[in-house]
Amino acid sequence: MKYYDLGIYSSLSDGQDEPEIMIEMAIELGFAGIGLADFTNHTPKIIKGFRNKYKERCPIFTRATLAPKTTDEMKKWVKNLRNQVDIIAIKSGIEDKTIYVNAIVDKRIDIISLSEIADFESLEYAHFKMARNNGKLIEIVVRNLILQSGVQRSKLLRQMIKTCTQIIRSKVPFLISSGAQSKWEMRAPRELVALASLVKIPEKRAFEAVSTHAEKLIQKIHMIRDPNYIMAGVRIVSPTEEGENGD
Amino acid sequence: MEIKENQRYILFKIIAEEEIDQNQLIKVLWRQLFQLYGEFGTSQTGLWMIEYDKNRGYGIIRTNTDALPMVRTTLAIIRQVNGKRCILVTLGTSGTIKALKKKHFQKINKDAQ
């Protein structure tokens, strides 16, 4: 089984460590691929260089995590970024649920990310059901579980358990990611699964979250990267391929 | 008649900034267990450090079978020992030390070479 952590932040975005340090740690921890934010300030040449360097050992997927304050802001950012990064994730953290609702129905957005207590409070069962119907992934970030302690962690745990129960009930596919901003905040796949047990996620579902669901998103990324891809369900078929299908 | 509890052994690897002392690691392990699961929860674990090689960064912990998920979660949540940042990675679990070593130590020795 291959494992992926699609929410890692290096010094290119909010993180402290250089991308190489994060990637090397991911390899040591046993990940088959990672999602690294945020490459938007870098030229495609640098991104290509990174990808080629780690192509065999640990494929890199670029990601942008957006925290828009309004729906219009979200739409504007998504429009600009969609062709530049592999994964677009939305986190809001404010009480305005319309941003999440619009993100769920927007086909260009891949992930709804939940990390702070406010994020977990914002969404309910109906939103998760809607997310499932719209093919969205929910991301549960465990970083704050590791960093916080005492009453703060207790409050976060309570809210996370409540939300994760609804996620499980709604059967929406979800990811578990570390949200690491330094290499010391990264966790191995089995440790991510162990942390998920704290918020009452069954082991089987947690393993799916770090492998199967992440793999499906990666397949989608590969499909979009394919030069023959035009849009969802539409791709250019070569004459030989057409012939084979015809036989 | 005394009923013997079923026990599991956990082999873990420690990735740290600097070498970490066994006593300090045990202290942090107990403290984190206590913070997460309280007095009652901690009493169920029967935690015991069997082996620890600080040079190579490997160790074996014994725990009750029922408390295995609790201990694994605690290992995952530890982020520093005595101010030294670290990551604890569970390599495997087994019912006997012999089986655990047989299964994983060959690979560890190979990596060390």
Interface residues (C-beta under 8 A of the other chain):
Chain A: M25 E28 L29 L145 I146 L147 S149 G150 W184 E185 M186 R187 A188 R190 E191 L192 A194 L195 S197 L198
Chain B: I15 E17 Q35 L36 P69 R72 T73 L75 A76 I77 R79 Q80 R85 C86 I87 L88 V89 T90
